[in-house]
Amino acid sequence: MNYEADRILNTYLLFHYGTREEILAGSSLEGIGAASFSDACFRFPVATVTDTFDLEKGPFSRALDLGCAVGRSSFELSKVAGEVIGIDFSQSFIEAAARLGMDQTLRYRRYSESHLGDDLFASVPADSIPERIRFQVGDAMNLPSDLGSFDLVHAANLLCRLSEPLRLLKRLPDLVKPGGQLVLATPATWLEEFTPTEYQPEGLTLDYLETQLSSDFDRQTVTELPFLIRDHQRKFQISTSQASLWIRR
């Protein structure tokens, strides 16, 4: 068993599909301030779709979910788009998302301490249409040339994990149809282990995006979206991701 890979996969399945109660269960946070966490902290993969895109302009023909991880946002996009492509670099993430789409539920592990824990089930969200989604392994910096263009392009918590983010940003004008919408959400946690310093923004990330995208896109809204990730019952990561909406000219 590849313990570390399994642990990361299980952590992301809980992050994407766990309820507030499931994420906090057994945690000392329940008695020392869990109530201070808003419900928004537990719906991030949904919020990056529903709280950022202008979905009233739908329905849409095609949507692309880059860095889709275990697929929660892709399932959300399937409610509004006739075709959804979810792409992630992780084979295990893509396999889990595809299995969930086929079987409707997927067993995974929630950790209490170390490898100890209990089993939960991820479920396909109500009203999603799994048959509209195609999950595939891919590199956001080297996407297939035949992907075509999309009405909606979504990339959440991906940008600051790329070794050369500019390679993705330069491809985006070809991926988004004129009048189409692009959402980039990032906590801007730029670390050299992921992105060498010479490829990181020199200033604020939003200013960097404006510089790189403004010739082809108009920025619309910027929203701060919180999220909470459980490692085990005594270790949680709370962050915010800055989600910006752009319209392709």
C-alpha positions as a LaTeX table, in Angstrom:
\begin{tabular}{lrrr}
\hline
Residue & $x$ (\AA) & $y$ (\AA) & $z$ (\AA) \\
\hline
Met1 & 0.00 & 0.00 & 0.00 \\
Asn2 & 1.24 & 3.46 & $-0.87$ \\
Tyr3 & 0.24 & 4.94 & 2.48 \\
Glu4 & 1.08 & 8.55 & 1.73 \\
Ala5 & $-0.73$ & 8.52 & $-1.62$ \\
Asp6 & $-3.76$ & 6.86 & $-0.02$ \\
Arg7 & $-3.78$ & 9.44 & 2.75 \\
Ile8 & $-3.71$ & 12.36 & 0.34 \\
Leu9 & $-6.52$ & 10.84 & $-1.70$ \\
Asn10 & $-8.65$ & 10.25 & 1.40 \\
Thr11 & $-7.97$ & 13.76 & 2.65 \\
Tyr12 & $-9.18$ & 15.24 & $-0.62$ \\
Leu13 & $-12.27$ & 13.04 & $-0.76$ \\
Leu14 & $-13.24$ & 14.33 & 2.69 \\
Phe15 & $-12.45$ & 17.91 & 1.64 \\
His16 & $-14.59$ & 17.63 & $-1.49$ \\
Tyr17 & $-17.50$ & 15.49 & $-0.28$ \\
Gly18 & $-17.54$ & 15.58 & 3.52 \\
Thr19 & $-20.22$ & 17.48 & 5.40 \\
Arg20 & $-19.44$ & 19.94 & 8.17 \\
Glu21 & $-20.31$ & 17.27 & 10.72 \\
Glu22 & $-18.15$ & 14.63 & 9.03 \\
Ile23 & $-15.14$ & 16.91 & 8.77 \\
Leu24 & $-15.28$ & 18.04 & 12.40 \\
Ala25 & $-16.30$ & 14.69 & 13.96 \\
Gly26 & $-14.15$ & 13.68 & 16.93 \\
Ser27 & $-12.20$ & 16.91 & 16.80 \\
Ser28 & $-11.41$ & 18.99 & 19.85 \\
Leu29 & $-12.47$ & 21.93 & 17.68 \\
Glu30 & $-16.04$ & 20.90 & 18.44 \\
Gly31 & $-15.56$ & 22.27 & 21.95 \\
Ile32 & $-13.12$ & 25.12 & 21.38 \\
Gly33 & $-14.53$ & 27.23 & 18.64 \\
Ala34 & $-15.83$ & 25.12 & 15.77 \\
Ala35 & $-18.97$ & 27.25 & 15.78 \\
Ser36 & $-16.84$ & 30.18 & 14.62 \\
Phe37 & $-16.23$ & 28.45 & 11.28 \\
Ser38 & $-18.86$ & 29.56 & 8.82 \\
Asp39 & $-20.62$ & 26.99 & 6.67 \\
Ala40 & $-18.74$ & 28.50 & 3.72 \\
Cys41 & $-15.56$ & 26.78 & 4.97 \\
Phe42 & $-17.10$ & 23.40 & 4.14 \\
Arg43 & $-18.39$ & 24.05 & 0.62 \\
Phe44 & $-15.33$ & 25.35 & $-1.21$ \\
Pro45 & $-15.44$ & 23.01 & $-4.28$ \\
Val46 & $-19.07$ & 24.03 & $-4.75$ \\
Ala47 & $-18.56$ & 27.72 & $-4.03$ \\
Thr48 & $-15.84$ & 28.10 & $-6.66$ \\
Val49 & $-18.55$ & 27.28 & $-9.21$ \\
Thr50 & $-21.80$ & 28.62 & $-7.78$ \\
Asp51 & $-20.44$ & 31.76 & $-6.10$ \\
Thr52 & $-18.10$ & 32.93 & $-8.86$ \\
Phe53 & $-19.43$ & 32.19 & $-12.36$ \\
Asp54 & $-22.42$ & 34.11 & $-13.69$ \\
Leu55 & $-24.54$ & 30.99 & $-14.09$ \\
Glu56 & $-27.65$ & 32.96 & $-15.02$ \\
Lys57 & $-26.15$ & 33.24 & $-18.52$ \\
Gly58 & $-26.45$ & 29.47 & $-18.97$ \\
Pro59 & $-27.09$ & 26.79 & $-19.86$ \\
Phe60 & $-23.65$ & 26.32 & $-21.35$ \\
Ser61 & $-22.29$ & 23.97 & $-23.97$ \\
Arg62 & $-18.86$ & 23.06 & $-22.59$ \\
Ala63 & $-16.97$ & 23.46 & $-19.30$ \\
Leu64 & $-13.37$ & 22.66 & $-18.38$ \\
Asp65 & $-12.25$ & 21.92 & $-14.81$ \\
Leu66 & $-8.46$ & 22.18 & $-14.55$ \\
Gly67 & $-6.87$ & 20.65 & $-11.48$ \\
Cys68 & $-10.19$ & 18.97 & $-10.76$ \\
Ala69 & $-8.71$ & 16.71 & $-8.03$ \\
Val70 & $-11.43$ & 14.22 & $-7.00$ \\
Gly71 & $-14.11$ & 15.93 & $-9.03$ \\
Arg72 & $-16.56$ & 17.79 & $-6.82$ \\
Ser73 & $-16.50$ & 20.98 & $-8.90$ \\
Ser74 & $-16.81$ & 18.96 & $-12.11$ \\
Phe75 & $-20.04$ & 17.41 & $-10.83$ \\
Glu76 & $-21.29$ & 20.90 & $-9.99$ \\
Leu77 & $-20.44$ & 22.10 & $-13.50$ \\
Ser78 & $-22.38$ & 19.17 & $-15.00$ \\
Lys79 & $-25.58$ & 20.79 & $-13.71$ \\
Val80 & $-25.12$ & 23.75 & $-16.07$ \\
Ala81 & $-22.99$ & 22.50 & $-18.97$ \\
Gly82 & $-23.75$ & 19.84 & $-21.57$ \\
Glu83 & $-20.16$ & 18.57 & $-21.58$ \\
Val84 & $-17.57$ & 18.77 & $-18.79$ \\
Ile85 & $-13.92$ & 17.76 & $-18.99$ \\
Gly86 & $-12.12$ & 17.34 & $-15.65$ \\
Ile87 & $-8.33$ & 17.21 & $-15.83$ \\
Asp88 & $-5.86$ & 16.53 & $-13.04$ \\
Phe89 & $-2.19$ & 15.52 & $-12.87$ \\
Ser90 & $-2.92$ & 12.82 & $-10.28$ \\
Gln91 & $-3.85$ & 9.39 & $-11.63$ \\
Ser92 & $-5.35$ & 8.36 & $-8.28$ \\
Phe93 & $-7.51$ & 11.49 & $-8.09$ \\
Ile94 & $-8.84$ & 10.94 & $-11.61$ \\
Glu95 & $-9.51$ & 7.25 & $-10.97$ \\
Ala96 & $-11.46$ & 8.13 & $-7.81$ \\
Ala97 & $-13.52$ & 10.81 & $-9.58$ \\
Ala98 & $-14.31$ & 8.47 & $-12.48$ \\
Arg99 & $-15.28$ & 5.62 & $-10.15$ \\
Leu100 & $-17.53$ & 7.94 & $-8.21$ \\
Gly101 & $-19.20$ & 9.05 & $-11.43$ \\
Met102 & $-19.85$ & 5.44 & $-12.44$ \\
Asp103 & $-20.79$ & 3.92 & $-9.08$ \\
Gln104 & $-22.45$ & 7.01 & $-7.49$ \\
Thr105 & $-20.70$ & 6.32 & $-4.13$ \\
Leu106 & $-17.10$ & 5.71 & $-3.09$ \\
Arg107 & $-15.72$ & 4.47 & 0.24 \\
Tyr108 & $-12.84$ & 6.43 & 1.74 \\
Arg109 & $-11.01$ & 6.86 & 5.05 \\
Arg110 & $-11.34$ & 9.66 & 7.61 \\
Tyr111 & $-8.37$ & 9.82 & 9.98 \\
Ser112 & $-8.40$ & 10.23 & 13.74 \\
Glu113 & $-4.71$ & 9.66 & 14.51 \\
Ser114 & $-1.93$ & 8.44 & 12.23 \\
His115 & $-3.45$ & 5.67 & 10.08 \\
Leu116 & $-6.37$ & 5.12 & 12.48 \\
Gly117 & $-9.84$ & 6.21 & 11.54 \\
Asp118 & $-13.15$ & 5.13 & 10.12 \\
Asp119 & $-14.76$ & 4.76 & 6.71 \\
Leu120 & $-17.13$ & 7.21 & 5.06 \\
Phe121 & $-18.82$ & 7.31 & 1.67 \\
Ala122 & $-18.55$ & 10.07 & $-0.91$ \\
Ser123 & $-21.74$ & 10.48 & $-2.96$ \\
Val124 & $-22.40$ & 12.08 & $-6.31$ \\
Pro125 & $-24.14$ & 15.42 & $-5.61$ \\
Ala126 & $-27.87$ & 15.63 & $-6.16$ \\
Asp127 & $-28.90$ & 17.02 & $-9.55$ \\
Ser128 & $-25.47$ & 16.47 & $-11.08$ \\
Ile129 & $-25.30$ & 14.58 & $-14.37$ \\
Pro130 & $-22.21$ & 12.31 & $-14.26$ \\
Glu131 & $-22.65$ & 11.07 & $-17.81$ \\
Arg132 & $-21.82$ & 14.57 & $-19.03$ \\
Ile133 & $-18.34$ & 14.42 & $-17.47$ \\
Arg134 & $-15.11$ & 12.99 & $-18.84$ \\
Phe135 & $-12.24$ & 12.76 & $-16.37$ \\
Gln136 & $-8.70$ & 12.48 & $-17.69$ \\
Val137 & $-5.13$ & 12.69 & $-16.46$ \\
Gly138 & $-3.28$ & 15.70 & $-17.81$ \\
Asp139 & $-0.80$ & 18.47 & $-17.16$ \\
Ala140 & $-2.28$ & 21.97 & $-16.96$ \\
Met141 & 0.98 & 23.35 & $-18.34$ \\
Asn142 & 0.93 & 21.03 & $-21.36$ \\
Leu143 & $-2.71$ & 20.52 & $-22.30$ \\
Pro144 & $-3.74$ & 18.58 & $-25.42$ \\
Ser145 & $-3.89$ & 20.72 & $-28.54$ \\
Asp146 & $-7.30$ & 19.35 & $-29.52$ \\
Leu147 & $-9.25$ & 20.30 & $-26.38$ \\
Gly148 & $-11.14$ & 23.03 & $-28.20$ \\
Ser149 & $-12.72$ & 26.00 & $-26.45$ \\
Phe150 & $-15.15$ & 26.29 & $-23.56$ \\
Asp151 & $-17.91$ & 28.51 & $-22.21$ \\
Leu152 & $-16.64$ & 27.98 & $-18.65$ \\
Val153 & $-13.07$ & 27.32 & $-17.52$ \\
His154 & $-12.48$ & 26.65 & $-13.83$ \\
Ala155 & $-9.12$ & 26.27 & $-12.05$ \\
Ala156 & $-9.25$ & 26.20 & $-8.25$ \\
Asn157 & $-6.16$ & 26.04 & $-6.02$ \\
Leu158 & $-4.04$ & 25.09 & $-8.99$ \\
Leu159 & $-2.02$ & 28.11 & $-10.10$ \\
Cys160 & 0.42 & 28.24 & $-7.17$ \\
Arg161 & 1.12 & 24.51 & $-7.48$ \\
Leu162 & 2.43 & 24.77 & $-11.04$ \\
Ser163 & 6.16 & 24.88 & $-11.72$ \\
Glu164 & 5.62 & 27.38 & $-14.56$ \\
Pro165 & 2.17 & 28.97 & $-14.16$ \\
Leu166 & 2.72 & 31.29 & $-17.11$ \\
Arg167 & 2.49 & 28.29 & $-19.44$ \\
Leu168 & $-1.13$ & 27.80 & $-18.39$ \\
Leu169 & $-1.96$ & 31.50 & $-18.46$ \\
Lys170 & $-0.71$ & 31.82 & $-22.03$ \\
Arg171 & $-2.97$ & 28.96 & $-23.11$ \\
Leu172 & $-6.14$ & 30.34 & $-21.54$ \\
Pro173 & $-7.16$ & 32.71 & $-24.38$ \\
Asp174 & $-7.41$ & 29.69 & $-26.68$ \\
Leu175 & $-9.42$ & 27.69 & $-24.14$ \\
Val176 & $-12.11$ & 30.26 & $-23.35$ \\
Lys177 & $-14.64$ & 31.16 & $-26.06$ \\
Pro178 & $-15.27$ & 34.86 & $-26.80$ \\
Gly179 & $-17.76$ & 35.92 & $-24.14$ \\
Gly180 & $-16.85$ & 32.85 & $-22.09$ \\
Gln181 & $-16.03$ & 32.88 & $-18.40$ \\
Leu182 & $-12.82$ & 32.01 & $-16.58$ \\
Val183 & $-12.51$ & 31.48 & $-12.81$ \\
Leu184 & $-9.08$ & 31.31 & $-11.22$ \\
Ala185 & $-9.06$ & 30.64 & $-7.48$ \\
Thr186 & $-5.78$ & 30.56 & $-5.58$ \\
Pro187 & $-4.61$ & 30.89 & $-1.97$ \\
Ala188 & $-1.41$ & 32.35 & $-3.48$ \\
Thr189 & 0.71 & 30.04 & $-1.35$ \\
Trp190 & 3.78 & 30.32 & $-3.50$ \\
Leu191 & 6.37 & 27.76 & $-2.37$ \\
Glu192 & 9.66 & 27.02 & $-4.08$ \\
Glu193 & 9.05 & 23.27 & $-3.76$ \\
Phe194 & 6.24 & 23.71 & $-6.30$ \\
Thr195 & 7.15 & 26.88 & $-8.19$ \\
Pro196 & 10.78 & 27.98 & $-8.52$ \\
Thr197 & 11.23 & 31.56 & $-7.38$ \\
Glu198 & 11.98 & 32.82 & $-10.89$ \\
Tyr199 & 8.52 & 31.66 & $-12.03$ \\
Gln200 & 6.59 & 33.17 & $-9.11$ \\
Pro201 & 4.88 & 36.58 & $-9.34$ \\
Glu202 & 7.11 & 39.44 & $-8.28$ \\
Gly203 & 4.16 & 41.23 & $-6.68$ \\
Leu204 & 0.61 & 40.41 & $-5.66$ \\
Thr205 & $-0.94$ & 37.49 & $-7.49$ \\
Leu206 & $-4.00$ & 39.44 & $-8.62$ \\
Asp207 & $-1.77$ & 42.12 & $-10.17$ \\
Tyr208 & 0.20 & 39.38 & $-11.89$ \\
Leu209 & $-2.98$ & 37.89 & $-13.34$ \\
Glu210 & $-4.12$ & 41.32 & $-14.52$ \\
Thr211 & $-0.81$ & 41.81 & $-16.32$ \\
Gln212 & $-0.92$ & 38.42 & $-17.99$ \\
Leu213 & $-4.63$ & 38.27 & $-18.88$ \\
Ser214 & $-5.73$ & 41.86 & $-19.54$ \\
Ser215 & $-4.99$ & 41.76 & $-23.27$ \\
Asp216 & $-7.65$ & 39.07 & $-23.76$ \\
Phe217 & $-9.87$ & 39.16 & $-20.66$ \\
Asp218 & $-11.82$ & 41.70 & $-18.63$ \\
Arg219 & $-11.77$ & 41.11 & $-14.88$ \\
Gln220 & $-15.22$ & 41.12 & $-13.29$ \\
Thr221 & $-15.36$ & 40.14 & $-9.63$ \\
Val222 & $-12.94$ & 39.03 & $-6.92$ \\
Thr223 & $-14.21$ & 36.87 & $-4.07$ \\
Glu224 & $-12.39$ & 35.51 & $-1.02$ \\
Leu225 & $-13.51$ & 31.92 & $-0.42$ \\
Pro226 & $-12.55$ & 30.13 & 2.83 \\
Phe227 & $-11.80$ & 26.44 & 3.06 \\
Leu228 & $-10.98$ & 23.95 & 5.81 \\
Ile229 & $-8.98$ & 20.76 & 5.22 \\
Arg230 & $-8.79$ & 18.00 & 7.83 \\
Asp231 & $-5.61$ & 15.93 & 8.14 \\
His232 & $-6.70$ & 14.20 & 11.34 \\
Gln233 & $-8.86$ & 15.05 & 14.33 \\
Arg234 & $-6.28$ & 17.40 & 15.85 \\
Lys235 & $-4.84$ & 18.93 & 12.70 \\
Phe236 & $-6.73$ & 21.20 & 10.32 \\
Gln237 & $-5.68$ & 23.71 & 7.69 \\
Ile238 & $-7.83$ & 26.80 & 7.27 \\
Ser239 & $-7.14$ & 29.15 & 4.38 \\
Thr240 & $-8.82$ & 31.49 & 1.95 \\
Ser241 & $-8.60$ & 31.37 & $-1.82$ \\
Gln242 & $-8.90$ & 34.48 & $-3.94$ \\
Ala243 & $-11.33$ & 33.70 & $-6.76$ \\
Ser244 & $-11.36$ & 36.05 & $-9.73$ \\
Leu245 & $-13.85$ & 35.96 & $-12.59$ \\
Trp246 & $-12.72$ & 36.99 & $-16.08$ \\
Ile247 & $-14.66$ & 37.41 & $-19.32$ \\
Arg248 & $-12.99$ & 36.60 & $-22.63$ \\
Arg249 & $-13.20$ & 39.47 & $-25.09$ \\
\hline
\end{tabular}
